[in-house]
């Protein structure tokens, strides 16, 4: 789950991490009121979307008067933002953050993430902040400082000093960085996060550190422990099909191809997509309907699949272990009839009562193509998709 910048900064403040004063607004007048409340004569208006690169898309602007605050807020609240991080989606701007403007001496980069190779939380820092960290890692990797945190001992003071001096900070700033890293680490562990990114972490003209931007990702599997985080979810920033899938406990990811997949089991779903690619096709989605699939889940899965106008064929690949293949076949037949599927459907069943399941499909009088194994299914669905698209 992703968070807006203003939400991430609220969490930062709860853990003692310094952030510039700011107020969130949903209308131009609220934005002006927020600027008045903050005081001063210069503010930053920041569009709130779940993506980096907002500045290049016109989503971050400096305002030198209340009229400019109103104008920029009005413009942003009527725009949609698409960046290299939105996956082709245009995200609506429903809120803007009005923040106090700062005089910045330099910009740093700091993040904490789940390091699956070392099986720990890892901090990454760099004196080259405010730019794409991928570019820094590619072109000047020597500017990256990495610290692996022991899962038992936790973050140690010497590790914060290692990070700080590696980023070129003076002793007073290193001490500040230690407090910031300690707060970030506690936040990371307490809230079951998977990523924290501060880009930039700035040094102000007073020499003090402040988190000018904030990005947080939480582990969806742990949200049941954190209802306060789940309440922050903004579905308008997510793929509509993936949102609908989550409401039915279906694991769905939108892809760019034209062959829809419906599979039970994440590993089998990955293998199914691989075999489709091997046969020259392009998967339209990842969809795991779960091991305990029933007619209702299959029906909802068909609805999700057919919500895309790019789908030219569907491959259903089900292993009947917990649920018998004949029950799955009955669910597929009922779903195809109810939903009104107009594209070719290839079904590969395996497991308990597989012969009965295939017999039901063959006798359904529907345009369902039965397959004997996964390779056969992939070959048939790729051919059917090409014929449909022609």
C-alpha positions in Angstrom: 0.0 0.0 0.0 1.3 3.5 -0.9 0.8 6.7 0.9 0.5 10.4 0.0 3.3 12.7 0.9 1.3 14.5 3.5 0.3 11.2 5.1 3.9 10.0 5.2 5.0 13.3 6.8 2.3 12.9 9.5 3.9 9.5 10.4 7.3 11.1 10.3 6.3 13.8 12.7 4.9 11.1 15.1 8.3 9.6 15.3 10.2 12.8 15.8 11.5 13.2 12.2 11.8 16.9 11.3 9.5 17.9 8.4 8.6 21.4 7.1 5.3 22.7 8.3 2.5 22.0 6.0 -1.3 21.8 5.6 -3.3 19.7 3.1 -6.1 21.3 1.1 -8.9 20.0 -1.2 -10.0 23.3 -2.7 -8.2 26.5 -3.8 -9.8 28.4 -0.8 -8.6 25.8 1.6 -5.1 26.2 0.1 -5.1 29.9 0.7 -6.3 29.4 4.2 -3.5 26.9 4.8 -0.9 29.4 3.5 -2.3 32.1 5.8 -2.1 29.7 8.8 1.5 28.8 8.0 2.5 32.5 7.6 5.4 33.8 5.7 5.5 35.2 2.1 6.4 32.1 0.1 5.0 28.6 -0.1 5.3 25.4 -2.0 2.2 23.9 -3.6 2.6 20.2 -4.1 0.1 17.9 -5.9 -0.7 14.7 -3.9 -0.4 11.6 -6.0 1.2 8.2 -5.5 4.1 8.8 -7.8 7.5 10.4 -8.0 8.5 12.8 -10.7 5.6 15.2 -9.9 7.8 18.3 -10.3 8.6 17.5 -14.0 4.8 17.0 -14.5 4.0 20.4 -13.1 2.9 19.1 -9.8 5.3 21.1 -7.6 5.3 24.9 -7.8 6.7 27.8 -5.7 4.1 30.5 -4.9 5.1 34.0 -3.8 1.7 35.3 -3.0 -1.7 34.1 -1.8 -3.1 34.7 -5.3 -0.4 32.4 -6.7 -1.2 29.8 -4.1 -4.9 29.9 -5.2 -4.0 29.8 -8.9 -1.6 26.8 -8.6 -4.0 24.9 -6.3 -6.8 25.4 -8.7 -4.7 24.3 -11.7 -3.4 21.2 -9.9 -6.8 20.1 -8.5 -8.1 20.0 -12.0 -5.2 17.9 -13.5 -4.2 14.3 -13.8 -0.6 13.3 -13.5 1.3 10.6 -15.4 5.0 9.9 -14.7 7.4 7.1 -15.2 6.2 5.7 -11.9 2.4 5.5 -12.7 2.5 2.5 -15.0 0.6 4.4 -17.7 -2.2 5.5 -15.4 -3.2 9.2 -15.1 -3.6 9.8 -11.4 -6.2 12.4 -10.3 -5.1 15.2 -8.0 -7.7 15.5 -5.2 -5.5 17.2 -2.6 -2.6 19.6 -2.5 0.0 20.1 0.2 0.8 23.7 1.1 4.2 23.7 2.7 6.5 26.4 4.0 9.3 27.3 1.6 12.8 26.6 2.8 16.2 28.0 1.9 18.2 24.9 1.0 21.9 24.5 1.3 22.1 21.0 -0.2 20.0 17.9 -0.9 20.7 14.4 0.3 19.0 11.0 -0.2 18.0 8.5 2.5 15.9 5.4 2.4 15.2 2.2 4.3 14.0 -0.9 2.5 13.5 -4.6 3.0 16.7 -6.2 1.7 15.7 -9.7 0.6 19.2 -10.7 -0.3 20.6 -10.0 3.2 17.3 -10.7 4.9 17.3 -7.5 6.9 16.4 -3.8 6.8 19.0 -1.8 4.8 19.6 1.9 4.8 20.8 3.6 1.7 22.1 7.2 1.7 23.8 9.5 -0.8 25.1 13.1 -0.9 23.5 13.2 -4.4 19.8 13.8 -3.4 16.9 15.3 -5.3 17.6 13.2 -8.4 16.6 9.7 -9.5 18.6 7.4 -7.2 18.7 4.8 -10.0 20.7 7.2 -12.1 23.2 7.7 -9.2 23.5 3.9 -8.6 24.2 3.4 -12.3 26.5 6.3 -13.1 28.2 7.1 -9.7 27.8 4.1 -7.4 30.6 5.3 -5.2 28.2 8.0 -4.0 25.9 5.4 -2.4 26.4 4.5 1.3 24.7 1.2 2.4 24.2 0.0 5.9 22.7 -3.4 6.7 20.8 -3.5 10.1 21.1 -6.7 12.2 17.6 -8.0 12.9 18.4 -8.8 16.5 20.6 -5.9 17.5 18.7 -3.2 15.5 20.2 0.1 14.3 23.4 0.9 16.1 24.8 4.4 16.7 28.0 3.6 14.8 26.0 2.7 11.7 24.3 6.1 11.7 27.8 7.7 12.0 29.0 5.6 9.2 26.1 6.8 7.0 26.5 10.4 8.1 30.2 10.8 7.5 29.9 8.8 4.3 27.4 11.5 3.1 29.9 14.3 4.0 28.0 15.6 7.0 29.6 17.5 9.9 29.5 16.1 13.4 26.4 18.1 14.4 24.5 17.0 11.3 25.7 13.4 11.9 24.1 13.5 15.3 20.8 14.8 13.8 21.0 12.1 11.1 21.3 9.5 13.9 18.1 10.6 15.4 16.3 10.7 12.0 17.5 7.2 11.2 16.5 5.9 14.6 13.0 7.3 14.1 12.7 5.9 10.6 13.8 2.5 11.8 11.2 2.5 14.6 8.5 3.6 12.2 9.6 0.9 9.7 9.4 -1.9 12.3 6.3 -0.6 14.2 4.2 -0.2 11.1 5.4 -3.2 9.0 6.6 -1.1 6.2 8.5 -2.3 3.1 10.0 1.1 2.0 10.7 4.5 3.3 12.3 7.1 1.0 13.3 10.6 1.8 14.4 12.4 -1.4 15.5 15.0 -0.7 16.6 15.0 2.9 17.7 18.6 2.9 20.2 20.7 4.8 18.7 24.1 5.4 20.5 27.4 5.5 20.6 27.0 9.3 22.6 23.8 8.9 19.8 21.5 10.2 18.4 18.4 8.5 14.7 18.2 7.4 12.7 15.7 5.4 11.5 17.8 2.4 9.8 14.9 0.8 8.5 11.5 2.1 7.5 8.3 0.4 6.2 5.2 2.3 5.1 1.7 1.2 3.4 -0.7 3.7 3.2 -4.4 3.5 -0.4 -5.2 2.4 -0.2 -8.6 4.2 0.3 -6.8 7.6 -2.4 -4.2 7.2 -4.8 -6.3 9.4 -2.5 -5.2 12.3 -2.7 -1.6 11.4 -6.2 -0.3 10.8 -5.0 3.2 11.1 -2.8 2.7 8.0 -5.5 0.9 6.1 -7.8 3.9 6.7 -5.3 6.0 4.7 -5.8 4.1 1.5 -6.7 6.2 -1.5 -8.3 3.9 -4.1 -8.4 6.7 -6.7 -4.6 6.3 -7.0 -4.8 2.6 -7.9 -5.6 0.6 -10.9 -9.5 0.3 -10.8 -9.4 -3.4 -11.8 -6.9 -4.2 -9.0 -9.0 -2.4 -6.5 -12.1 -4.4 -7.6 -10.0 -7.6 -7.3 -8.9 -6.8 -3.8 -12.5 -6.5 -2.7 -13.0 -10.2 -3.6 -9.7 -11.3 -2.2 -8.3 -11.9 -5.7 -4.7 -11.3 -6.4 -4.7 -9.3 -9.7 -2.0 -7.3 -11.5 -2.7 -5.6 -14.8 -0.2 -6.3 -17.6 0.1 -5.1 -21.2 -0.8 -8.2 -23.3 -4.1 -9.5 -24.8 -4.3 -13.0 -23.3 -6.0 -13.0 -19.9 -5.0 -15.6 -17.3 -7.1 -17.2 -14.5 -5.0 -19.5 -12.4 -5.1 -20.9 -8.8 -1.8 -20.5 -7.1 0.8 -17.7 -7.5 3.5 -20.1 -8.7 1.3 -21.8 -11.2 0.2 -18.3 -12.4 3.8 -17.3 -13.0 4.5 -20.5 -14.9 1.4 -20.0 -17.0 2.5 -16.5 -18.0 6.0 -17.9 -18.9 4.6 -20.6 -21.1 2.3 -18.1 -22.9 5.4 -16.0 -23.6 7.3 -19.0 -24.7 4.5 -19.7 -27.3 4.7 -16.2 -28.6 1.8 -14.7 -26.7 1.5 -11.7 -24.3 -0.3 -12.1 -20.9 -2.9 -9.4 -20.1 -2.8 -10.0 -16.4 -1.6 -11.9 -13.4 -4.7 -13.4 -11.6 -4.5 -15.9 -8.8 -8.0 -16.9 -7.7 -6.7 -19.0 -4.8 -6.6 -22.6 -3.9 -10.2 -22.7 -2.6 -11.7 -21.4 -5.8 -15.5 -21.7 -6.1 -18.1 -20.6 -8.7 -18.5 -17.1 -7.2 -14.8 -16.4 -7.3 -14.5 -17.7 -10.8 -17.5 -15.5 -11.9 -15.9 -12.4 -10.3 -12.6 -13.3 -11.9 -14.3 -13.4 -15.4 -15.8 -10.0 -14.7 -12.4 -8.6 -13.9 -10.8 -10.1 -16.9 -13.5 -8.8 -19.3 -13.3 -5.3 -17.9 -10.4 -4.8 -20.2 -11.1 -4.2 -23.9 -7.7 -5.5 -24.8 -8.5 -9.1 -24.0 -8.7 -11.3 -27.1 -8.6 -14.7 -25.4 -8.7 -16.3 -21.9 -6.6 -19.1 -20.5 -8.0 -20.8 -17.4 -5.4 -23.1 -15.7 -6.7 -24.8 -12.6 -5.3 -27.5 -10.4 -8.1 -29.2 -8.6 -6.7 -30.1 -5.2 -8.8 -28.6 -2.5 -11.7 -28.2 -4.8 -12.7 -30.9 -7.3 -12.3 -30.3 -11.1 -15.9 -31.0 -11.8 -16.9 -28.2 -9.3 -14.5 -25.9 -11.0 -15.9 -26.8 -14.5 -19.5 -26.1 -13.2 -18.3 -22.7 -12.0 -16.6 -21.9 -15.3 -19.7 -22.9 -17.3 -22.0 -20.8 -15.0 -19.6 -17.8 -15.2 -19.3 -17.9 -19.0 -23.1 -18.1 -19.4 -23.8 -15.4 -16.8 -21.1 -12.9 -17.8 -21.5 -13.4 -21.6 -18.0 -14.1 -22.6 -17.5 -13.3 -26.3 -13.8 -14.2 -26.6 -12.2 -17.7 -26.9 -11.8 -19.5 -23.6 -9.2 -22.2 -23.2 -9.4 -24.4 -20.1 -6.8 -26.7 -18.7 -7.9 -28.7 -15.7 -5.8 -31.2 -13.7 -6.4 -33.0 -10.4 -9.3 -34.6 -8.6 -12.2 -35.6 -10.9 -10.4 -34.1 -13.9 -12.1 -36.5 -16.4 -15.5 -35.5 -15.1 -14.6 -31.8 -15.3 -13.4 -32.1 -18.9 -16.6 -34.0 -19.8 -18.7 -31.2 -18.4 -16.8 -28.6 -20.4 -17.0 -30.6 -23.6 -20.8 -31.1 -23.2 -21.6 -27.5 -22.2 -22.3 -26.4 -25.8 -20.3 -23.3 -25.1 -17.2 -22.1 -27.0 -14.8 -23.5 -24.4 -11.6 -25.1 -25.7 -10.4 -27.9 -23.6 -6.6 -28.5 -23.2 -4.7 -31.6 -22.0 -1.7 -29.9 -20.4 -0.2 -26.5 -20.0 1.8 -26.4 -23.2 -1.3 -27.5 -25.2 -3.3 -24.8 -23.4 -0.8 -22.1 -24.2 -0.5 -23.1 -27.8 -4.3 -23.1 -28.3 -4.9 -19.8 -26.5 -2.1 -18.0 -28.4 -3.6 -19.2 -31.7 -7.1 -18.2 -30.6 -5.9 -14.8 -29.6 -4.2 -14.2 -32.9 -7.3 -15.3 -34.8 -9.5 -13.1 -32.7 -7.2 -10.1 -33.2 -6.9 -10.6 -36.9 
